[in-house]
Amino acid sequence: MRWPREWGARCRSLRPKRYEEQLSEQLQQALESRVVIEQAKGITAFRRSVTIDQAYHLIRGHARSNNASLRTVAEAIVAVGLQV
């Protein structure tokens, strides 16, 4: 059985739109992660009286030690005051 030619064209035209939607969603999630990580770095730097770079290393170390994502740790720092 052959599909009508227009079905194939329709399927091909939908692929880029789906791809663009997925890419847009991934970029939005990355931006949101970046924002919360930057906030957590600032909070940690202030609380611990360290540089932003040192705060990042503290957050990253905590995430690795607890088998958690950097974003999850950052969200906990911002939302509930997690101390690292």
Buried (B, 14 or more C-beta within 10 A) or exposed (E): EEEEEEEEEEEEEEEEEEEEEEEEEEEEEEEEBEEBBBBBBBBBBEBEEBEEEBBBBBBBEBBEEEEBEBBBBBBBBBEEEBEB
